[in-house]
Amino acid sequence: MMARILVKGDDLVVRLSWWEKAAAGRGTVRVLLAAVCRVTVEPDWWRALRGVAQRGVWIPGALCIGTRGHHGGKDFVAVRSGRPVVCIELWPTAPFSLIAVSVRDDAEATARWLWRLAPKVDSSTCRRQAIPVPEETDHS
């Protein structure tokens, strides 16, 4: 079993399998669909990982499930080797900066589907945005 990306009403839902819930130390991930800023596909699963593992399971070369922290915020990931990853960037008001999920089906089709459903998608670029550099975001 693998995590699944669903839309339920106004929510984007990442439904985890029982073992992914245990590994991540949390249940289903749910954010408002309006919080989706950008949706991209990363063919190399490990490139979706940012920051350091905070909670969950990380097996180098195989999988990463849980939260990862970085100076730009916190990401939720459920990624596996050998599978493309749908990367869902979220607006700053969301609980995560990024949700990254390996999918078994057509990742490009999943990304296009989410792109159409999310009401506030930033279409200025089709590339995932980098984590901001601390000096660029420091207003002191």
Contacts in CASP RR format, 6 or more apart in sequence:
PFRMAT RR
TARGET T0000
AUTHOR 0000-0000-0000
METHOD contacts of the structure
MODEL  1
MMARILVKGDDLVVRLSWWEKAAAGRGTVRVLLAAVCRVTVEPDWWRALR
GVAQRGVWIPGALCIGTRGHHGGKDFVAVRSGRPVVCIELWPTAPFSLIA
VSVRDDAEATARWLWRLAPKVDSSTCRRQAIPVPEETDHS
1 17 0 8 1.000
1 18 0 8 1.000
1 19 0 8 1.000
1 20 0 8 1.000
2 17 0 8 1.000
2 20 0 8 1.000
2 78 0 8 1.000
2 80 0 8 1.000
2 83 0 8 1.000
2 102 0 8 1.000
2 103 0 8 1.000
2 104 0 8 1.000
3 14 0 8 1.000
3 15 0 8 1.000
3 16 0 8 1.000
3 17 0 8 1.000
3 20 0 8 1.000
3 65 0 8 1.000
3 78 0 8 1.000
3 101 0 8 1.000
3 102 0 8 1.000
4 14 0 8 1.000
4 15 0 8 1.000
5 12 0 8 1.000
5 13 0 8 1.000
5 14 0 8 1.000
5 86 0 8 1.000
5 88 0 8 1.000
5 101 0 8 1.000
5 103 0 8 1.000
5 110 0 8 1.000
5 114 0 8 1.000
6 12 0 8 1.000
6 13 0 8 1.000
6 14 0 8 1.000
6 15 0 8 1.000
7 13 0 8 1.000
7 33 0 8 1.000
7 114 0 8 1.000
7 117 0 8 1.000
8 30 0 8 1.000
9 33 0 8 1.000
10 32 0 8 1.000
10 33 0 8 1.000
10 34 0 8 1.000
11 30 0 8 1.000
11 31 0 8 1.000
11 32 0 8 1.000
11 33 0 8 1.000
12 30 0 8 1.000
12 31 0 8 1.000
12 32 0 8 1.000
12 33 0 8 1.000
12 35 0 8 1.000
12 36 0 8 1.000
12 88 0 8 1.000
12 99 0 8 1.000
12 114 0 8 1.000
12 118 0 8 1.000
13 28 0 8 1.000
13 29 0 8 1.000
13 30 0 8 1.000
14 28 0 8 1.000
14 29 0 8 1.000
14 30 0 8 1.000
14 76 0 8 1.000
14 78 0 8 1.000
14 99 0 8 1.000
14 101 0 8 1.000
15 28 0 8 1.000
16 24 0 8 1.000
16 27 0 8 1.000
16 28 0 8 1.000
16 29 0 8 1.000
16 65 0 8 1.000
16 78 0 8 1.000
20 65 0 8 1.000
20 78 0 8 1.000
21 27 0 8 1.000
21 28 0 8 1.000
23 56 0 8 1.000
23 57 0 8 1.000
23 65 0 8 1.000
23 66 0 8 1.000
24 55 0 8 1.000
24 56 0 8 1.000
24 57 0 8 1.000
24 65 0 8 1.000
24 66 0 8 1.000
24 67 0 8 1.000
24 76 0 8 1.000
24 78 0 8 1.000
25 55 0 8 1.000
25 56 0 8 1.000
25 66 0 8 1.000
26 55 0 8 1.000
26 66 0 8 1.000
29 76 0 8 1.000
29 96 0 8 1.000
29 99 0 8 1.000
31 90 0 8 1.000
31 94 0 8 1.000
31 95 0 8 1.000
31 96 0 8 1.000
31 99 0 8 1.000
32 94 0 8 1.000
33 117 0 8 1.000
33 118 0 8 1.000
33 119 0 8 1.000
34 118 0 8 1.000
34 119 0 8 1.000
34 120 0 8 1.000
35 90 0 8 1.000
35 91 0 8 1.000
35 93 0 8 1.000
35 94 0 8 1.000
35 120 0 8 1.000
36 88 0 8 1.000
36 89 0 8 1.000
36 90 0 8 1.000
36 91 0 8 1.000
36 114 0 8 1.000
36 118 0 8 1.000
36 120 0 8 1.000
36 121 0 8 1.000
37 89 0 8 1.000
37 90 0 8 1.000
37 91 0 8 1.000
37 120 0 8 1.000
37 121 0 8 1.000
37 122 0 8 1.000
38 88 0 8 1.000
38 89 0 8 1.000
38 121 0 8 1.000
38 122 0 8 1.000
38 125 0 8 1.000
38 128 0 8 1.000
38 129 0 8 1.000
39 86 0 8 1.000
39 87 0 8 1.000
39 88 0 8 1.000
39 89 0 8 1.000
39 111 0 8 1.000
39 114 0 8 1.000
39 115 0 8 1.000
39 118 0 8 1.000
39 121 0 8 1.000
40 86 0 8 1.000
40 87 0 8 1.000
40 89 0 8 1.000
40 111 0 8 1.000
40 126 0 8 1.000
40 127 0 8 1.000
40 128 0 8 1.000
41 84 0 8 1.000
41 85 0 8 1.000
41 86 0 8 1.000
41 87 0 8 1.000
41 107 0 8 1.000
41 108 0 8 1.000
41 111 0 8 1.000
42 48 0 8 1.000
42 84 0 8 1.000
42 85 0 8 1.000
42 87 0 8 1.000
42 100 0 8 1.000
42 128 0 8 1.000
43 84 0 8 1.000
43 85 0 8 1.000
43 107 0 8 1.000
45 79 0 8 1.000
45 80 0 8 1.000
45 81 0 8 1.000
45 82 0 8 1.000
45 83 0 8 1.000
45 84 0 8 1.000
45 85 0 8 1.000
45 102 0 8 1.000
46 61 0 8 1.000
46 79 0 8 1.000
46 81 0 8 1.000
47 85 0 8 1.000
48 77 0 8 1.000
48 79 0 8 1.000
48 85 0 8 1.000
48 87 0 8 1.000
48 98 0 8 1.000
48 100 0 8 1.000
49 64 0 8 1.000
49 68 0 8 1.000
49 77 0 8 1.000
49 79 0 8 1.000
49 100 0 8 1.000
50 68 0 8 1.000
50 69 0 8 1.000
50 70 0 8 1.000
50 75 0 8 1.000
50 98 0 8 1.000
50 131 0 8 1.000
51 68 0 8 1.000
51 69 0 8 1.000
51 70 0 8 1.000
51 75 0 8 1.000
51 131 0 8 1.000
52 68 0 8 1.000
52 69 0 8 1.000
52 70 0 8 1.000
53 64 0 8 1.000
53 66 0 8 1.000
53 67 0 8 1.000
53 68 0 8 1.000
54 66 0 8 1.000
54 67 0 8 1.000
54 68 0 8 1.000
54 69 0 8 1.000
54 74 0 8 1.000
55 66 0 8 1.000
55 67 0 8 1.000
56 65 0 8 1.000
56 66 0 8 1.000
56 67 0 8 1.000
57 63 0 8 1.000
57 64 0 8 1.000
57 65 0 8 1.000
57 66 0 8 1.000
58 64 0 8 1.000
58 65 0 8 1.000
61 81 0 8 1.000
62 80 0 8 1.000
62 81 0 8 1.000
63 79 0 8 1.000
63 80 0 8 1.000
63 81 0 8 1.000
64 77 0 8 1.000
64 78 0 8 1.000
64 79 0 8 1.000
65 77 0 8 1.000
65 78 0 8 1.000
65 79 0 8 1.000
66 76 0 8 1.000
66 77 0 8 1.000
66 78 0 8 1.000
67 74 0 8 1.000
67 75 0 8 1.000
67 76 0 8 1.000
67 77 0 8 1.000
67 96 0 8 1.000
68 74 0 8 1.000
68 75 0 8 1.000
68 76 0 8 1.000
68 77 0 8 1.000
69 75 0 8 1.000
70 97 0 8 1.000
70 131 0 8 1.000
71 131 0 8 1.000
71 132 0 8 1.000
71 134 0 8 1.000
72 97 0 8 1.000
72 131 0 8 1.000
72 132 0 8 1.000
72 137 0 8 1.000
73 96 0 8 1.000
73 97 0 8 1.000
74 95 0 8 1.000
74 96 0 8 1.000
74 97 0 8 1.000
75 96 0 8 1.000
75 97 0 8 1.000
75 98 0 8 1.000
75 99 0 8 1.000
75 100 0 8 1.000
76 96 0 8 1.000
76 98 0 8 1.000
76 99 0 8 1.000
76 100 0 8 1.000
77 98 0 8 1.000
77 99 0 8 1.000
77 100 0 8 1.000
77 101 0 8 1.000
78 100 0 8 1.000
78 101 0 8 1.000
78 102 0 8 1.000
79 85 0 8 1.000
79 100 0 8 1.000
79 101 0 8 1.000
79 102 0 8 1.000
80 102 0 8 1.000
82 102 0 8 1.000
83 102 0 8 1.000
83 103 0 8 1.000
83 104 0 8 1.000
84 102 0 8 1.000
84 103 0 8 1.000
84 107 0 8 1.000
85 100 0 8 1.000
85 101 0 8 1.000
85 102 0 8 1.000
85 103 0 8 1.000
85 107 0 8 1.000
86 100 0 8 1.000
86 101 0 8 1.000
86 103 0 8 1.000
86 107 0 8 1.000
86 110 0 8 1.000
86 111 0 8 1.000
86 114 0 8 1.000
87 98 0 8 1.000
87 99 0 8 1.000
87 100 0 8 1.000
87 128 0 8 1.000
88 98 0 8 1.000
88 99 0 8 1.000
88 100 0 8 1.000
88 101 0 8 1.000
88 114 0 8 1.000
89 97 0 8 1.000
89 98 0 8 1.000
89 128 0 8 1.000
89 129 0 8 1.000
90 96 0 8 1.000
90 97 0 8 1.000
90 98 0 8 1.000
90 99 0 8 1.000
91 120 0 8 1.000
97 131 0 8 1.000
98 128 0 8 1.000
103 110 0 8 1.000
115 121 0 8 1.000
END
